[in-house]
Amino acid sequence: MSIKLLIVEDSPLDHELILRELKLMDEDFKTKLVTTQPEFEKVLADWNPDIIISDFDLKSFSGKDILSYAKKVIPGIPVIILSGDVTREQEITLLENRANDVLTKDNYKRLPFSVKRILNEQKDKESLNNNLKFQEALAEISFSLNSLDSFKNKMNKVIRYLGETVDVSRVYIFEDFKSGKKTRNTYEWCAPGVTPQIEELQSLNYKEEMPSLKPMLLNDGIMVAEDIHDLPPDMIEVLEPQNIKSLIVYPISIGEKFYGFIGFDEVRKKRAWTESEDKLIKSISGLISNAFSEFKSEQKLKKTNNKLNKLLAEKELLVGEVHHRVKNNLALVSSFLQLDQMGLGIKDQDEIISANILRVKSIAIIHEIVYELGTFKNIAVNKTVDKVLSESFMQERIQDFKVNVSTYDKKIKFNINQAVPLSLLLSEMIFEVFRFEGENKFTPSKELNVGIFQDEANICIYLFDKELARVVGRLLEENEYNFSEIFKVLAKQLGASIEIEEDKDSIKIEFEYRDVKGASSRL
């Protein structure tokens, strides 16, 4: 950036001597010459120079007047007074009136040193002011991030404050998708008159659209450009349509994981980022990384707490339901015993005991599954059938017996109010098959193959065993070998039809899937 020097001098020779000394400096100067007071006042107002170099002894007005007027209009502007003959007292007076230097014309070689010193002082002053301003911004942003406001409001306040403090065109935050392959603009602040871009930047593919960005941020920890044309071609292609001329971008990380980035765009002119601005933006990116990390942790904690609260509520409900189910199933066992006592079930005392032990075990199997799941719903049909049949054959002391359950869909499920009658139905059936007293008693094989299927409405269970199908077929016939009354009641409660498919040597148990509510012990 050029340094604007306003020279107040009515001697052409002295003007040339001043320019000659300035050309020896390694600085980019723009100069303007004025010779009269009205001209001086107009240029001072319109041009806003950085430094004034003025002769002390002008024909129409004095250097003292120049100094006084300049400091009144622009209080901080540096003024160097040149004089062919100035007394020590005059020099002290000028310095007391805030002249930045007083030089004699016989020593023009001191002029570059004086200008250089003033420029350094200005830079130090500007740096100090910026540091104070940026420290204030850092404190304000830290306060905002620790406020009780919503995270969205906090982020919007932070980027607005940053944009106004650094005086940029646009400030934005991008957050990566979970895969890390794409990113999206989630927060944006724009200076007045700057076109927002957030709606157009909701799904940027790193690999396809800007492959240079992520490696640059990961490896260098920054992407900065006074001119975007100094960046890789893929970045220029993304940035040019947005009219971006300069930018600076820092990564946002959560722990060790790259999460996104915060960026600052300048669309009005090319811009060199100062060391103070760089430090501020880097510090803020760290604060924002921490804010996102805390926000994500809070979200995770809230989600966990909600889940725990839900589980606690479900457990409380489960405890009440367990009490209800146990009471109902005890009533169910009591009903079985009463039916046996009335002669509607098994008459032999040992068999009554064996039958009810199996019934209790069948109910216990369902309760065990419910305990493992923590719910009375979504009980797997294949698991229920496998456990009940295995237990039923084990009760009959059949050694090395194996149940092979196959299903095209292990997600076939029902609730406890269908699981209990099905488990009892299966155990009653196996119990009565083993006690079949007709000709050709049941001879068990070493394994039983079971298939489970479900169409839109019905669940079908196939028991593939020729010998088992033969005996169940006999028990289904209307003669003295009928199934017990308990078996019929259970089939009715489940809404099950039981058929023998002779061509498949199988027993088919089919019932409609229903989200049954109410007591499972209703007989």
C-alpha positions as CSV (number, residue, x, y, z in Angstrom):
1,M,0.0,0.0,0.0
2,S,1.4,3.4,-1.0
3,I,2.2,6.0,1.7
4,K,0.7,9.4,0.9
5,L,3.1,12.3,1.6
6,L,1.7,15.9,1.5
7,I,4.6,18.4,0.9
8,V,4.0,22.0,1.7
9,E,6.8,23.9,0.0
10,D,6.9,27.1,-2.1
11,S,10.5,26.6,-3.2
12,P,10.9,24.3,-6.3
13,L,14.5,23.6,-5.5
14,D,13.7,22.5,-2.0
15,H,10.8,20.4,-3.3
16,E,13.3,18.6,-5.7
17,L,15.7,18.0,-2.8
18,I,13.0,16.5,-0.7
19,L,11.9,14.2,-3.5
20,R,15.5,13.1,-4.2
21,E,16.0,12.0,-0.6
22,L,12.6,10.2,-0.5
23,K,13.5,8.2,-3.6
24,L,16.5,6.8,-1.8
25,M,14.1,5.0,0.6
26,D,12.7,1.5,0.0
27,E,9.1,2.7,0.3
28,D,6.2,3.2,-2.1
29,F,5.4,6.9,-1.8
30,K,2.7,9.0,-3.4
31,T,3.3,12.7,-3.1
32,K,1.4,15.9,-3.6
33,L,2.8,19.4,-3.5
34,V,0.9,22.5,-2.2
35,T,2.1,26.1,-1.9
36,T,-0.8,28.0,-0.5
37,Q,-2.9,27.7,2.7
38,P,-6.3,27.3,0.9
39,E,-4.7,24.6,-1.3
40,F,-3.3,22.9,1.8
41,E,-6.6,22.9,3.6
42,K,-8.4,21.4,0.6
43,V,-5.9,18.6,-0.1
44,L,-5.8,17.8,3.6
45,A,-9.5,17.3,3.7
46,D,-9.9,15.5,0.4
47,W,-6.7,13.4,0.1
48,N,-6.2,12.4,3.8
49,P,-2.4,12.1,3.7
50,D,-0.3,9.8,5.9
51,I,2.5,12.3,6.6
52,I,2.9,16.1,6.1
53,I,6.4,17.6,5.3
54,S,6.2,21.3,5.6
55,D,8.6,24.3,5.2
56,F,8.7,26.5,8.3
57,D,9.3,29.8,6.5
58,L,6.6,30.0,3.8
59,K,5.8,33.3,2.0
60,S,2.1,33.5,2.7
61,F,1.8,31.4,5.9
62,S,4.1,29.7,8.4
63,G,4.9,26.1,9.3
64,K,3.6,26.8,12.8
65,D,0.1,27.5,11.2
66,I,0.4,24.3,9.1
67,L,1.2,22.3,12.3
68,S,-1.6,23.8,14.3
69,Y,-4.3,23.4,11.6
70,A,-3.2,19.8,10.7
71,K,-3.3,18.6,14.3
72,K,-6.7,20.2,14.8
73,V,-8.2,18.6,11.7
74,I,-6.4,15.2,11.9
75,P,-5.1,15.0,15.5
76,G,-2.8,12.0,15.0
77,I,-1.2,12.9,11.7
78,P,2.6,13.1,11.7
79,V,4.1,16.5,10.7
80,I,7.8,17.1,9.9
81,I,8.9,20.7,9.9
82,L,11.8,21.8,7.6
83,S,13.6,25.2,8.1
84,G,16.5,27.0,6.7
85,D,17.0,28.8,10.0
86,V,15.2,27.8,13.2
87,T,16.2,28.7,16.7
88,R,16.4,26.2,19.5
89,E,13.5,28.0,21.2
90,Q,11.4,27.7,18.0
91,E,12.3,24.1,17.7
92,I,11.2,23.4,21.3
93,T,7.9,25.3,20.7
94,L,7.2,23.3,17.6
95,L,7.9,20.0,19.4
96,E,5.7,21.1,22.3
97,N,2.9,21.8,19.7
98,R,3.2,18.1,18.7
99,A,5.5,18.4,15.7
100,N,7.0,14.9,15.1
101,D,10.4,16.2,14.0
102,V,12.1,19.5,13.2
103,L,14.9,19.4,10.6
104,T,17.2,22.0,9.1
105,K,17.4,22.3,5.3
106,D,21.2,22.0,5.4
107,N,20.7,18.4,6.7
108,Y,18.2,16.8,4.2
109,K,19.9,13.5,4.6
110,R,18.2,13.2,8.0
111,L,14.8,13.3,6.3
112,P,14.6,9.5,5.3
113,F,15.6,8.5,8.8
114,S,12.9,10.8,10.3
115,V,10.2,9.5,7.9
116,K,11.3,5.9,8.6
117,R,11.1,6.5,12.4
118,I,7.6,8.0,12.1
119,L,6.4,5.1,9.9
120,N,7.7,2.6,12.4
121,E,6.1,4.5,15.3
122,Q,2.8,4.5,13.3
123,K,3.1,0.7,12.7
124,D,3.8,0.1,16.4
125,K,0.9,2.3,17.4
126,E,-1.4,0.6,14.9
127,S,-0.2,-2.8,16.1
128,L,-0.8,-1.8,19.7
129,N,-4.2,-0.5,18.9
130,N,-5.0,-3.6,16.9
131,N,-3.7,-5.8,19.7
132,L,-5.9,-4.0,22.2
133,K,-8.9,-4.2,19.9
134,F,-8.3,-7.9,19.2
135,Q,-7.8,-8.6,22.9
136,E,-11.1,-7.0,23.6
137,A,-12.6,-9.0,20.7
138,L,-11.1,-12.2,22.2
139,A,-12.6,-11.4,25.6
140,E,-16.0,-10.6,24.1
141,I,-16.1,-13.7,22.0
142,S,-15.0,-15.9,25.0
143,F,-17.8,-14.4,27.0
144,S,-20.3,-15.0,24.2
145,L,-19.3,-18.7,23.9
146,N,-19.7,-19.2,27.6
147,S,-23.1,-17.6,27.7
148,L,-26.4,-19.5,28.3
149,D,-27.6,-18.6,24.8
150,S,-28.4,-21.3,22.3
151,F,-25.4,-22.6,20.3
152,K,-26.8,-21.3,17.1
153,N,-27.2,-17.8,18.5
154,K,-23.7,-17.9,20.0
155,M,-22.1,-18.8,16.7
156,N,-23.9,-16.1,14.8
157,K,-22.9,-13.5,17.4
158,V,-19.2,-14.7,17.3
159,I,-18.9,-14.5,13.5
160,R,-20.6,-11.2,13.3
161,Y,-18.4,-9.7,16.0
162,L,-15.3,-11.2,14.2
163,G,-16.4,-9.8,10.8
164,E,-16.9,-6.3,12.2
165,T,-13.6,-6.4,14.2
166,V,-11.4,-7.6,11.4
167,D,-13.4,-5.6,8.8
168,V,-13.9,-8.3,6.2
169,S,-16.6,-9.0,3.7
170,R,-17.7,-12.4,4.9
171,V,-17.1,-14.8,7.8
172,Y,-18.3,-18.4,7.6
173,I,-18.1,-21.8,9.3
174,F,-18.2,-25.1,7.4
175,E,-19.0,-28.4,9.1
176,D,-18.2,-31.8,7.5
177,F,-20.7,-34.5,6.9
178,K,-20.1,-37.7,9.0
179,S,-18.3,-39.4,6.1
180,G,-15.8,-36.6,6.0
181,K,-16.0,-36.6,2.2
182,K,-18.3,-33.6,1.9
183,T,-18.7,-30.3,3.8
184,R,-21.5,-27.6,4.1
185,N,-21.7,-24.0,5.1
186,T,-23.7,-23.9,8.4
187,Y,-23.0,-20.3,9.6
188,E,-22.4,-17.1,7.7
189,W,-22.1,-13.4,8.3
190,C,-21.8,-10.8,5.5
191,A,-20.9,-7.1,5.6
192,P,-23.5,-4.7,4.2
193,G,-23.8,-5.0,0.4
194,V,-22.0,-8.4,0.2
195,T,-24.0,-11.2,-1.4
196,P,-24.6,-14.3,1.0
197,Q,-23.3,-17.6,-0.4
198,I,-24.6,-20.0,2.3
199,E,-27.5,-21.4,0.2
200,E,-25.2,-22.3,-2.6
201,L,-22.6,-24.1,-0.4
202,Q,-24.6,-26.9,1.3
203,S,-22.9,-29.9,-0.3
204,L,-19.3,-29.4,-1.4
205,N,-17.4,-32.6,-2.3
206,Y,-13.7,-32.3,-1.2
207,K,-12.4,-34.8,-3.7
208,E,-14.4,-33.7,-6.7
209,E,-14.6,-29.9,-6.2
210,M,-11.6,-28.8,-4.1
211,P,-9.1,-31.6,-3.5
212,S,-6.4,-29.1,-2.4
213,L,-8.3,-27.6,0.6
214,K,-8.4,-30.4,3.2
215,P,-4.7,-31.5,2.7
216,M,-3.6,-27.8,3.0
217,L,-5.5,-27.3,6.2
218,L,-4.4,-30.6,7.7
219,N,-0.7,-30.2,6.7
220,D,-0.2,-26.4,7.0
221,G,-2.9,-25.6,9.5
222,I,-3.9,-22.6,7.4
223,M,-4.9,-21.5,3.9
224,V,-4.1,-17.8,3.2
225,A,-4.0,-15.7,0.1
226,E,-3.7,-12.0,-0.5
227,D,-4.6,-12.9,-4.1
228,I,-6.7,-16.1,-4.6
229,H,-4.9,-16.6,-7.9
230,D,-1.9,-17.7,-5.9
231,L,-3.9,-20.7,-4.7
232,P,-4.2,-24.1,-6.6
233,P,-6.5,-24.1,-9.7
234,D,-9.3,-26.2,-8.0
235,M,-9.6,-23.5,-5.3
236,I,-9.7,-20.7,-7.8
237,E,-12.5,-22.4,-9.6
238,V,-14.6,-22.5,-6.5
239,L,-13.7,-19.0,-5.2
240,E,-13.8,-16.9,-8.4
241,P,-17.6,-17.2,-8.9
242,Q,-18.1,-15.8,-5.4
243,N,-16.0,-12.8,-6.4
244,I,-13.5,-13.5,-3.6
245,K,-10.2,-11.6,-4.0
246,S,-8.4,-12.6,-0.7
247,L,-9.1,-15.0,2.1
248,I,-7.7,-16.7,5.2
249,V,-9.0,-20.1,6.5
250,Y,-8.3,-22.1,9.6
251,P,-9.3,-25.7,10.4
252,I,-11.8,-26.6,13.2
253,S,-11.0,-29.8,15.0
254,I,-12.8,-31.8,17.7
255,G,-10.1,-33.7,19.6
256,E,-7.8,-35.0,16.9
257,K,-10.5,-35.2,14.3
258,F,-10.9,-32.6,11.5
259,Y,-14.4,-31.2,11.8
260,G,-14.6,-28.3,9.4
261,F,-13.1,-24.8,9.0
262,I,-13.7,-21.1,9.7
263,G,-12.9,-18.7,6.9
264,F,-12.7,-14.9,6.2
265,D,-13.3,-13.6,2.6
266,E,-12.6,-10.2,1.2
267,V,-14.5,-9.4,-2.0
268,R,-13.9,-5.6,-2.1
269,K,-10.2,-5.6,-2.8
270,K,-7.0,-7.7,-2.4
271,R,-5.9,-7.7,1.2
272,A,-2.7,-8.6,3.0
273,W,-3.5,-10.2,6.4
274,T,-1.6,-8.6,9.2
275,E,0.2,-10.6,11.9
276,S,-2.3,-9.3,14.5
277,E,-5.3,-10.4,12.4
278,D,-3.7,-13.8,11.8
279,K,-3.1,-14.3,15.5
280,L,-6.7,-13.3,16.4
281,I,-8.3,-15.5,13.7
282,K,-6.1,-18.5,14.8
283,S,-7.0,-17.9,18.5
284,I,-10.7,-17.7,17.6
285,S,-10.6,-20.9,15.5
286,G,-9.2,-22.6,18.6
287,L,-12.0,-21.2,20.8
288,I,-14.6,-22.3,18.2
289,S,-13.1,-25.8,18.0
290,N,-13.5,-26.1,21.7
291,A,-17.1,-24.7,21.5
292,F,-18.1,-27.3,18.9
293,S,-16.4,-30.0,20.9
294,E,-18.4,-29.0,24.1
295,F,-21.6,-28.7,22.1
296,K,-21.2,-32.1,20.6
297,S,-20.4,-33.6,24.0
298,E,-23.5,-31.9,25.4
299,Q,-25.6,-33.2,22.6
300,K,-24.3,-36.7,23.2
301,L,-24.8,-36.4,26.9
302,K,-28.4,-35.2,26.4
303,K,-29.0,-38.1,24.0
304,T,-27.6,-40.5,26.6
305,N,-29.6,-39.0,29.4
306,N,-32.8,-39.1,27.3
307,K,-32.1,-42.7,26.5
308,L,-31.4,-43.5,30.2
309,N,-34.6,-41.7,31.2
310,K,-36.5,-43.6,28.6
311,L,-35.0,-46.9,29.8
312,L,-35.7,-46.0,33.4
313,A,-39.4,-45.3,32.5
314,E,-39.5,-48.6,30.5
315,K,-37.9,-50.5,33.4
316,E,-40.5,-49.1,35.8
317,L,-43.2,-50.1,33.5
318,L,-41.5,-53.5,33.0
319,V,-41.4,-54.1,36.8
320,G,-45.2,-53.4,36.9
321,E,-45.8,-55.6,33.9
322,V,-43.6,-58.4,35.4
323,H,-45.7,-58.4,38.5
324,H,-48.9,-58.4,36.3
325,R,-47.5,-61.3,34.1
326,V,-46.3,-63.4,36.9
327,K,-49.6,-63.1,38.7
328,N,-51.5,-63.9,35.5
329,N,-49.2,-66.9,34.7
330,L,-49.6,-68.3,38.2
331,A,-53.3,-68.0,37.7
332,L,-52.8,-69.9,34.4
333,V,-50.9,-72.7,36.1
334,S,-53.7,-72.8,38.8
335,S,-56.3,-73.1,36.0
336,F,-54.4,-76.1,34.5
337,L,-54.4,-77.8,37.9
338,Q,-58.1,-77.1,38.3
339,L,-58.9,-78.6,34.9
340,D,-56.8,-81.7,35.7
341,Q,-58.6,-81.9,39.1
342,M,-62.0,-81.8,37.2
343,G,-60.9,-84.6,35.0
344,L,-60.6,-82.4,31.9
345,G,-56.9,-83.0,31.6
346,I,-54.5,-85.7,32.6
347,K,-55.6,-88.1,35.3
348,D,-52.4,-89.9,36.4
349,Q,-50.9,-88.1,39.4
350,D,-47.2,-88.3,38.1
351,E,-48.3,-87.2,34.7
352,I,-50.1,-84.2,36.2
353,I,-47.0,-83.2,38.0
354,S,-44.8,-83.7,34.9
355,A,-47.3,-81.8,32.7
356,N,-47.4,-78.8,35.0
357,I,-43.6,-78.7,35.5
358,L,-43.3,-78.5,31.7
359,R,-46.0,-75.8,31.6
360,V,-44.1,-73.7,34.2
361,K,-40.9,-74.2,32.3
362,S,-42.5,-73.1,29.0
363,I,-43.8,-69.9,30.7
364,A,-40.4,-69.4,32.4
365,I,-38.7,-69.6,28.9
366,I,-40.8,-66.6,27.7
367,H,-40.0,-64.6,30.9
368,E,-36.3,-65.3,30.4
369,I,-36.5,-64.0,26.8
370,V,-38.4,-60.9,28.0
371,Y,-35.8,-60.3,30.7
372,E,-33.0,-60.4,28.1
373,L,-34.9,-58.1,25.8
374,G,-36.2,-55.7,28.4
375,T,-39.5,-55.5,26.6
376,F,-42.7,-57.5,26.2
377,K,-42.7,-56.8,22.5
378,N,-40.5,-58.0,19.6
379,I,-40.0,-61.5,21.0
380,A,-38.3,-63.6,18.3
381,V,-40.6,-66.5,17.2
382,N,-37.6,-68.7,16.1
383,K,-35.9,-68.3,19.5
384,T,-39.2,-69.1,21.3
385,V,-39.9,-72.3,19.3
386,D,-36.3,-73.5,19.6
387,K,-36.2,-73.2,23.4
388,V,-39.6,-74.6,24.0
389,L,-39.2,-77.7,21.8
390,S,-35.7,-78.4,23.2
391,E,-37.0,-78.1,26.7
392,S,-40.1,-80.3,25.9
393,F,-37.9,-83.2,24.5
394,M,-35.4,-82.8,27.3
395,Q,-38.2,-83.2,29.8
396,E,-38.9,-86.6,28.2
397,R,-35.2,-87.6,28.7
398,I,-34.5,-87.8,25.0
399,Q,-30.7,-87.8,24.8
400,D,-28.6,-85.9,22.2
401,F,-31.8,-84.5,20.6
402,K,-31.4,-81.5,18.3
403,V,-33.9,-78.9,17.1
404,N,-32.9,-77.2,13.8
405,V,-34.9,-74.0,13.3
406,S,-34.6,-72.2,9.9
407,T,-36.3,-69.0,8.8
408,Y,-35.9,-66.7,5.9
409,D,-36.3,-63.8,8.2
410,K,-35.1,-63.8,11.8
411,K,-37.1,-60.6,12.4
412,I,-40.4,-62.5,12.6
413,K,-41.6,-61.4,16.1
414,F,-44.6,-61.2,18.3
415,N,-45.5,-60.0,21.8
416,I,-45.8,-61.9,25.1
417,N,-49.5,-62.4,24.7
418,Q,-49.0,-64.6,21.7
419,A,-45.6,-66.0,22.9
420,V,-47.0,-67.6,26.1
421,P,-49.9,-69.5,24.4
422,L,-47.6,-70.7,21.6
423,S,-45.0,-72.0,24.0
424,L,-47.7,-73.8,26.0
425,L,-49.3,-75.2,22.9
426,L,-46.0,-76.6,21.7
427,S,-45.1,-78.1,25.1
428,E,-48.7,-79.6,25.5
429,M,-48.4,-81.1,22.0
430,I,-45.1,-82.8,22.6
431,F,-46.2,-83.9,26.1
432,E,-49.4,-85.6,24.8
433,V,-47.5,-87.1,21.8
434,F,-45.2,-89.0,24.1
435,R,-48.3,-90.2,26.0
436,F,-50.1,-91.4,23.0
437,E,-51.4,-94.9,23.9
438,G,-52.8,-96.1,20.6
439,E,-51.1,-98.6,18.3
440,N,-47.7,-97.7,17.0
441,K,-46.6,-95.4,19.9
442,F,-44.5,-92.3,19.1
443,T,-40.8,-93.1,18.4
444,P,-38.7,-89.9,18.5
445,S,-35.9,-89.3,16.1
446,K,-32.6,-87.6,16.9
447,E,-33.5,-84.2,15.5
448,L,-36.5,-82.1,14.5
449,N,-36.4,-79.6,11.6
450,V,-38.5,-76.6,12.0
451,G,-39.4,-73.9,9.4
452,I,-40.9,-70.5,10.3
453,F,-42.5,-68.2,7.7
454,Q,-44.6,-65.1,7.7
455,D,-46.8,-63.5,5.0
456,E,-48.5,-60.2,5.4
457,A,-50.9,-61.4,8.1
458,N,-50.0,-64.9,9.3
459,I,-47.1,-66.7,11.0
460,C,-46.6,-70.3,9.9
461,I,-44.6,-72.9,11.9
462,Y,-43.7,-76.2,10.2
463,L,-42.5,-79.2,12.2
464,F,-40.9,-81.5,9.6
465,D,-41.0,-85.0,11.2
466,K,-42.9,-88.0,9.7
467,E,-43.4,-89.8,13.0
468,L,-44.4,-86.7,14.9
469,A,-46.9,-85.8,12.1
470,R,-48.4,-89.3,12.2
471,V,-49.1,-89.2,16.0
472,V,-50.4,-85.6,16.0
473,G,-52.6,-86.5,13.1
474,R,-54.1,-89.3,15.2
475,L,-54.6,-87.0,18.2
476,L,-56.4,-84.5,16.0
477,E,-58.9,-87.1,14.9
478,E,-62.3,-87.2,16.6
479,N,-61.9,-90.3,18.7
480,E,-60.7,-91.4,22.1
481,Y,-57.2,-90.1,21.3
482,N,-58.2,-86.5,21.2
483,F,-55.9,-83.8,22.4
484,S,-56.8,-82.6,25.9
485,E,-59.2,-79.8,26.6
486,I,-56.2,-77.6,27.6
487,F,-54.6,-78.0,24.2
488,K,-57.8,-77.0,22.5
489,V,-58.2,-73.9,24.7
490,L,-54.6,-72.8,24.0
491,A,-55.1,-73.3,20.2
492,K,-58.3,-71.2,20.4
493,Q,-56.6,-68.5,22.5
494,L,-53.7,-68.2,19.9
495,G,-56.2,-68.4,17.0
496,A,-54.1,-71.2,15.6
497,S,-55.1,-73.8,13.0
498,I,-53.2,-77.1,13.1
499,E,-53.0,-79.2,10.0
500,I,-51.1,-82.3,8.9
501,E,-49.5,-82.0,5.5
502,E,-48.9,-85.6,4.5
503,D,-47.0,-84.7,1.3
504,K,-44.5,-82.9,3.4
505,D,-44.6,-85.2,6.4
506,S,-45.1,-82.1,8.5
507,I,-47.3,-80.3,11.0
508,K,-48.4,-76.8,10.1
509,I,-49.3,-74.4,12.9
510,E,-50.7,-71.2,11.5
511,F,-52.0,-68.1,13.4
512,E,-52.6,-64.5,12.6
513,Y,-50.0,-62.0,13.9
514,R,-51.8,-59.6,16.2
515,D,-50.5,-57.0,18.7
516,V,-52.6,-58.7,21.3
517,K,-53.2,-56.8,24.5
518,G,-54.6,-58.1,27.8
519,A,-53.9,-61.0,30.1
520,S,-52.3,-64.1,28.6
521,S,-54.0,-66.3,31.2
522,R,-57.5,-65.8,29.9
523,L,-58.9,-69.3,29.5
